[in-house]
Amino acid sequence: MVSNSILLKNGIILVHDENDHITPIKSDLLVVGNTIADIRPHIDASSLDTIILDCTRKLVSPGFIDTHHHVWQTQLKGRHANDTLLDYMPRGNSTGALYNADDVFWGELGGCLEAIDGGTTMLVDHAHITHGPLHAPNAISATVSSGIRSVYGYCDTPNVTSWDPLTFAPSTPDYFDSQLADLAKQQPFGDGRVQLGLAFDSFFLPKEMVIERFEKARSLGIKLITSHYVRGAVFGPHSLVELLEAYGLLGPDILLSHASNATTNDAVLLTSANAHVAATPNTELQMAHGFPVSFRDDLHAVASLGVDCQSTNPGDMLTQMRLALQVARGAYNQPFIDVGKNPNVVKHTVESVFNLGTIKGARAVGMASHIGSIAVGKLADLVIFDGESPAMVCAAEHDPVTAIVMHASVRDVETVIVDGKIRKSGGKLLAVQGLNGEKMEWNTVAEKLIESRVRIEAEYRKIDMKSATVRIMDIFQMRPENFVDSP
């Protein structure tokens, strides 16, 4: 649905102040082009070519910002419900080698659309799917088609050269550097919505090569570099934060996913550098990464939230927000319970986790002046919730932030606006462009995804995953004695 302007009439608008406190105000909101042009009661749009949305008893929220997501994995959904991180590495990560370029398009499009369906308007895509020269261009094309805002993290993905035994190419593909440079020159994509980032995990390389890769990315105008950081038995106890600091690379353009078991010194360095972390509670709790750091006292100031594995987790931020909040509350309460006491307060609030999914996510990607909150002059990335749904009724009237954090689901997301364009309306995703530019409704995209999954699954079943897991342990020099059935 396209128009020069959109008028949201009589909604309950969630407005942040300078201290991140949220005040619900009953007002109209006018979008002109891709920008919020006015917020006040009784806006008259009779002279404009305007789409008018009746938002009576509806909640108008900033769009959610997902700061860590492997979007391409849609065809692998359902595969990892009982997997550890070690299980996931060959069955999930490495299985990207089975995708052809068309598979990447459909997986990426499906993941982006699931995100929009749940109210996510911006995501950071750690796209470790560069298994061929057409993979990244197809993924970017799908991202643009979906309508979402994104930082596409172009990734030096370990390319599988053999499954028996599992073997990776010894070096970066020949096309990597030139394609990175070409994409950097072409960006931004999709009328400015999709920017190029760098997703980098190859810290095993010599120091000078790591520094060269970061400096090259920055010289190309790449404004965000993201890496995984999980201290523990799988990847070892070393500090990636200290390594980045020692290499002179730690800065405000660094976004580390997880930061599980980060040291106190890590927290000091990250905060001092204004670098950020993306906690993904669903994955971290299942795959034994460690406790989510989203509410750690020394990291909360630089924390944000993400979905992580499209193959494992629901693609909406509502789930991650609720899980992050309640698990942090449980951890705070338990020491009281252990000594027969009871806490007098609930330490972590719904407002604080709402901010992790909105304005703090915007800060993590360096875009807080443009997205993450609702204000005149900001980009129009908005979510409209049905305040009269069975889940939201009464809660929306009493406390809109609580209604969203504690009661809402994807079903309650009625309308999603990204960059001033309606992408979901009446609870239904709008049509997008397919691989060849044809118009497609969601049911057709779903058919393409299922066809793609069937082909990938046939190849997957030929692989000895037990052998592949052993090889992963050898390649990453994991110590077998660290993997046990009881502590």
C-alpha positions in Angstrom: 0.0 0.0 0.0 1.7 3.2 -1.2 0.7 6.9 -0.5 2.5 10.1 0.0 1.1 10.3 3.5 -0.5 8.2 6.2 -2.6 9.6 9.1 -3.0 7.6 12.2 -6.1 8.9 13.9 -6.9 8.9 17.6 -4.3 6.3 18.7 -2.5 5.7 22.0 1.1 6.7 21.0 4.1 5.5 23.1 6.5 8.4 23.3 9.9 8.3 24.9 11.4 11.2 26.8 15.1 12.0 27.1 15.5 9.5 30.0 13.9 6.7 28.1 10.7 6.9 30.1 7.6 6.1 28.0 4.4 8.2 28.2 1.3 7.0 26.3 -0.5 10.0 24.7 -3.8 10.0 22.9 -3.1 11.8 19.6 -3.0 11.7 15.8 0.2 11.0 14.0 1.0 12.1 10.4 3.5 10.4 8.2 4.7 12.2 5.1 7.0 10.3 2.8 9.1 8.2 5.1 9.1 10.6 8.1 6.9 11.4 11.1 5.8 14.9 10.2 3.4 15.7 13.1 2.0 14.4 16.3 -0.9 16.3 17.8 -4.7 15.9 18.3 -7.1 16.5 15.4 -4.7 16.7 12.5 -6.6 17.6 9.3 -5.3 15.8 6.3 -8.2 16.6 3.9 -5.9 18.4 1.5 -3.4 15.6 1.3 -3.3 12.3 -0.7 -3.6 10.4 2.6 -4.3 7.0 3.8 -6.3 7.4 7.0 -6.0 4.6 9.7 -8.5 4.7 12.5 -6.4 3.9 15.6 -9.1 4.3 18.2 -8.2 2.0 21.1 -5.1 0.9 19.3 -1.5 1.2 20.5 1.1 2.9 18.3 4.6 1.7 19.1 8.1 2.2 17.7 9.0 -0.7 15.5 11.1 -3.3 17.2 14.9 -3.6 16.4 16.5 -7.0 16.3 20.2 -6.7 16.6 21.3 -10.3 15.8 19.6 -12.6 13.3 20.6 -15.4 10.9 17.7 -14.6 8.5 18.5 -17.1 5.7 17.7 -20.2 7.8 13.9 -20.3 7.2 14.0 -23.7 5.4 15.8 -25.2 8.5 13.0 -24.3 10.9 12.0 -27.0 13.3 15.4 -28.8 13.1 17.1 -27.7 16.3 14.6 -27.8 19.1 16.7 -30.1 21.2 20.2 -29.2 19.9 23.1 -27.9 21.8 25.5 -25.3 20.3 27.8 -28.1 19.2 24.9 -30.0 17.5 23.8 -26.8 15.8 27.1 -26.0 14.2 27.1 -28.8 11.5 23.3 -29.3 11.3 22.6 -25.6 11.0 25.5 -23.3 10.2 27.3 -25.6 7.9 24.1 -26.8 6.2 24.0 -23.4 4.5 26.4 -25.1 2.0 23.4 -27.0 0.7 21.7 -23.8 -0.3 21.8 -22.7 -3.9 21.4 -19.0 -4.7 17.6 -19.4 -5.2 17.3 -21.1 -1.8 19.0 -18.1 -0.2 16.5 -15.7 -1.8 13.5 -17.6 -0.4 15.0 -18.3 3.0 15.9 -14.6 3.4 12.5 -13.4 2.2 10.7 -15.8 4.5 12.8 -14.7 7.5 12.3 -11.0 6.8 8.6 -11.4 6.4 8.3 -13.3 9.6 10.1 -10.5 11.3 7.8 -7.9 9.9 4.8 -10.0 10.8 5.8 -9.8 14.4 6.4 -6.0 14.4 10.2 -5.9 13.7 11.0 -3.0 11.4 14.8 -3.2 11.5 17.3 -6.1 12.0 21.0 -6.8 11.9 21.5 -9.8 9.7 24.6 -11.9 10.4 24.5 -13.5 7.0 26.9 -16.4 7.2 25.5 -17.8 3.9 28.2 -16.6 1.4 28.7 -20.0 -0.2 28.7 -18.7 -3.7 29.0 -15.4 -5.6 25.2 -15.1 -6.1 24.3 -15.8 -2.5 24.8 -12.4 -1.0 23.2 -10.5 -3.9 20.2 -12.7 -3.8 19.9 -12.3 0.0 20.1 -8.5 -0.3 17.5 -8.6 -3.1 15.1 -10.6 -0.9 15.7 -8.2 2.0 14.9 -5.2 -0.2 11.8 -7.0 -1.5 10.4 -7.7 2.0 10.4 -4.0 2.9 12.3 -4.3 6.1 15.1 -2.1 7.3 18.3 -4.0 7.7 22.1 -4.0 8.1 23.1 -6.9 5.9 26.2 -8.3 7.5 28.3 -9.6 4.6 30.2 -12.6 6.0 33.4 -14.5 5.2 31.6 -17.8 5.5 33.7 -21.0 5.9 32.9 -22.8 2.6 32.3 -26.6 2.9 34.4 -28.5 0.3 33.5 -32.0 1.5 31.1 -33.7 3.8 33.0 -37.0 4.1 34.9 -36.0 6.0 33.6 -32.5 6.7 36.2 -30.1 5.3 36.3 -26.4 4.8 38.1 -24.3 2.2 41.4 -23.1 3.5 41.0 -19.5 2.5 38.5 -16.8 1.6 36.7 -17.3 -1.8 38.3 -15.4 -4.7 35.3 -13.2 -5.1 34.9 -12.1 -1.5 37.0 -8.9 -1.4 35.9 -7.6 -4.8 32.2 -8.4 -4.0 32.5 -6.6 -0.6 33.9 -3.6 -2.3 31.2 -3.6 -5.1 28.4 -4.0 -2.6 29.8 -1.2 -0.5 29.8 1.1 -3.5 26.2 0.2 -4.4 24.8 0.6 -0.9 22.4 1.6 0.5 19.8 -0.6 -1.2 16.0 -0.4 -1.2 15.6 3.4 -1.1 18.1 3.6 1.8 16.6 0.9 4.0 19.3 -1.7 3.6 22.8 -0.9 4.5 25.9 -3.1 4.2 27.7 -4.3 7.3 30.5 -6.8 8.0 29.9 -10.0 9.9 33.3 -11.3 11.0 34.2 -14.4 13.1 37.6 -15.3 11.6 39.7 -14.2 14.6 41.9 -17.3 14.2 43.6 -15.4 11.4 46.9 -13.6 12.0 46.6 -10.2 13.7 47.6 -8.2 10.7 45.0 -9.9 8.5 42.2 -9.3 11.1 43.2 -5.6 11.3 43.4 -5.3 7.5 39.9 -6.7 7.1 38.4 -4.3 9.7 40.3 -1.3 8.3 39.2 -2.2 4.7 35.5 -2.5 5.8 35.7 0.9 7.5 37.4 2.5 4.5 34.6 1.3 2.3 32.0 3.2 4.5 30.7 0.1 6.4 29.4 1.5 9.7 28.7 -1.7 11.6 30.8 -4.7 12.3 29.3 -7.7 14.1 30.9 -10.8 15.6 29.9 -13.7 17.8 31.3 -13.8 21.3 30.6 -16.9 23.5 33.1 -17.7 26.3 32.9 -21.3 27.5 33.7 -24.9 26.8 32.9 -24.7 23.0 35.0 -21.8 21.9 37.3 -21.4 25.0 37.7 -18.9 27.8 39.6 -16.2 25.9 38.3 -12.6 25.7 37.3 -11.4 22.2 36.8 -7.9 23.7 40.4 -7.7 25.0 41.6 -9.0 21.7 39.7 -6.2 19.8 41.1 -3.7 22.3 44.6 -5.0 21.9 44.3 -4.8 18.1 43.0 -1.2 18.3 39.7 -2.2 16.7 37.2 -1.7 19.5 34.9 1.2 18.9 31.2 2.3 18.6 30.7 0.4 15.3 31.3 -2.9 17.1 28.3 -5.1 17.9 29.0 -8.4 19.7 26.2 -11.0 19.7 25.7 -12.9 23.0 28.7 -11.7 25.0 28.0 -14.8 27.2 30.1 -15.0 30.3 31.8 -11.7 29.5 34.3 -10.7 32.1 34.0 -7.6 34.2 36.9 -6.1 32.3 35.0 -6.8 29.0 32.1 -4.8 30.4 34.4 -1.9 31.2 36.0 -1.9 27.8 32.7 -2.2 25.9 31.1 0.6 27.8 34.1 2.9 27.5 34.2 2.3 23.7 30.4 2.6 23.4 30.4 -0.8 21.7 27.3 -2.9 22.1 26.1 -6.4 22.7 23.0 -8.3 21.4 21.6 -10.8 23.8 19.5 -13.6 22.3 17.8 -15.3 25.3 16.1 -18.1 23.5 19.3 -19.5 22.0 21.5 -18.7 25.0 19.3 -20.6 27.4 18.8 -23.6 25.2 22.3 -24.0 23.7 24.3 -23.6 27.0 25.9 -20.3 26.0 25.5 -19.0 29.5 23.1 -16.6 31.2 21.7 -13.8 29.0 23.6 -10.5 29.7 20.7 -8.2 28.8 20.1 -7.2 32.4 23.6 -7.6 33.8 24.3 -4.4 35.8 27.6 -3.7 34.1 26.4 -4.4 30.5 22.8 -3.2 30.5 23.8 0.2 29.3 25.2 -1.2 26.1 22.7 -4.1 25.7 20.1 -4.9 23.0 18.1 -7.9 22.0 18.0 -10.2 18.9 16.3 -13.3 17.6 19.5 -15.2 16.5 18.7 -18.5 14.7 15.8 -18.3 12.3 15.9 -22.1 12.3 15.4 -22.4 16.1 13.6 -19.4 17.4 10.4 -17.5 16.7 11.2 -14.5 14.6 9.4 -11.9 16.7 11.0 -9.7 19.3 8.0 -10.0 21.7 9.2 -13.5 22.6 12.7 -12.4 23.2 11.7 -9.4 25.3 9.4 -11.4 27.6 11.9 -14.2 28.0 14.8 -11.8 28.8 12.7 -10.0 31.4 11.3 -13.1 33.2 14.6 -15.1 33.3 16.4 -12.0 34.7 13.7 -11.6 37.3 14.0 -15.3 38.2 17.8 -15.0 38.6 17.3 -11.9 40.9 14.7 -13.7 43.1 16.5 -17.0 43.5 19.2 -15.9 46.1 16.4 -14.6 48.3 14.5 -17.8 48.0 17.6 -19.9 48.8 17.9 -18.3 52.2 14.2 -18.4 53.0 13.5 -14.7 52.2 11.4 -12.8 49.7 12.4 -9.7 47.7 10.5 -6.5 48.4 10.6 -5.4 44.7 10.6 -6.8 41.2 13.9 -5.4 40.1 13.5 -5.4 36.3 10.6 -3.6 34.7 8.5 -4.0 31.5 9.6 -0.5 30.4 13.3 -1.5 30.6 12.8 -4.5 28.4 10.6 -2.6 26.0 13.5 -0.2 25.6 15.9 -3.1 24.9 13.8 -3.9 21.9 13.4 -0.4 20.7 15.5 2.7 21.5 18.5 0.7 22.9 18.5 -1.4 19.8 18.6 1.8 17.8 21.7 2.9 19.8 23.4 -0.4 19.2 23.2 0.1 15.4 24.1 3.8 15.6 20.7 5.0 14.4 19.0 6.4 17.6 18.5 9.8 15.9 16.4 8.1 13.2 14.6 5.1 14.7 13.8 3.4 18.0 11.3 5.9 19.3 8.4 8.0 18.0 9.1 11.7 17.5 8.6 14.3 14.8 11.5 14.1 12.3 12.2 10.5 12.9 11.7 7.8 10.3 8.3 6.3 10.2 8.9 2.7 11.5 5.8 2.0 13.5 3.7 -0.9 14.8 0.0 -0.7 15.5 -1.4 -3.2 18.1 -5.1 -4.1 18.4 -5.9 -2.9 21.9 -9.3 -4.8 21.8 -8.0 -8.2 21.0 -8.7 -11.1 23.4 -5.1 -10.8 24.7 -4.8 -7.0 24.8 -8.3 -5.9 26.0 -8.2 -4.0 29.3 -4.4 -4.3 29.6 -4.1 -1.8 26.7 -6.3 0.7 28.6 -4.5 0.2 31.9 -0.8 0.2 30.8 0.0 0.0 27.1 3.7 -0.9 27.6 2.7 -3.8 29.9 0.0 -4.8 27.4 2.7 -5.2 24.7 5.5 -6.8 26.8 3.4 -9.2 28.9 0.2 -9.9 26.8 0.8 -9.3 23.1 1.6 -11.9 20.4 2.1 -11.7 16.7 -1.7 -12.0 16.3 -2.1 -8.6 18.0 0.2 -6.8 15.5 -2.4 -5.3 13.2 -0.3 -2.9 11.1 3.4 -2.5 10.4 4.8 0.6 8.7 8.5 0.6 7.6 10.0 3.7 6.2 6.6 5.2 5.7 5.2 2.3 3.8 2.6 -0.1 5.1 3.9 -3.7 5.0 1.3 -5.4 7.1 -2.4 -4.3 7.2 -5.4 -5.8 9.0 -3.2 -8.5 10.5 -2.0 -9.7 7.0 1.3 -9.3 5.3 1.1 -7.4 2.0 2.4 -8.7 -1.3 6.1 -8.5 -2.2 8.2 -9.1 -5.3 9.5 -12.6 -5.9 12.8 -13.8 -7.3 12.0 -12.5 -10.8 10.1 -9.4 -9.8 6.7 -11.0 -9.9 4.1 -9.9 -7.3 3.6 -12.6 -4.6 1.2 -13.0 -1.6 2.5 -14.8 1.4 0.9 -18.2 0.5 3.0 -18.3 -2.7 6.2 -17.4 -0.8 5.4 -20.3 1.6 5.0 -22.7 -1.4 8.4 -21.7 -2.7 9.9 -22.2 0.8 8.5 -25.7 1.1 9.8 -26.7 -2.4 13.2 -25.4 -1.4 13.1 -27.2 1.9 12.3 -30.5 0.2 15.4 -30.2 -2.0 17.7 -29.2 0.9 16.3 -32.0 3.1 17.1 -34.6 0.5 20.7 -33.5 0.4 20.9 -33.2 4.2 19.8 -36.8 4.7 22.9 -38.0 2.8 25.2 -36.5 5.4 26.6 -38.4 8.4 26.0 -35.6 11.0 27.7 -37.6 13.8 30.9 -37.7 11.9 30.5 -34.0 11.0 30.1 -33.1 14.6 33.3 -35.0 15.5 35.1 -33.1 12.7 33.8 -29.7 14.0 35.3 -30.5 17.4 38.7 -31.3 15.7 38.6 -28.3 13.5 37.8 -25.9 16.3 40.2 -27.7 18.7 37.4 -28.4 21.3 38.4 -30.6 24.2 36.2 -33.7 24.3 36.4 -33.9 28.1 34.5 -30.6 28.3 31.3 -32.2 26.8 29.7 -34.3 29.5 26.3 -35.6 30.6 26.4 -34.3 34.1 28.5 -31.4 35.8 
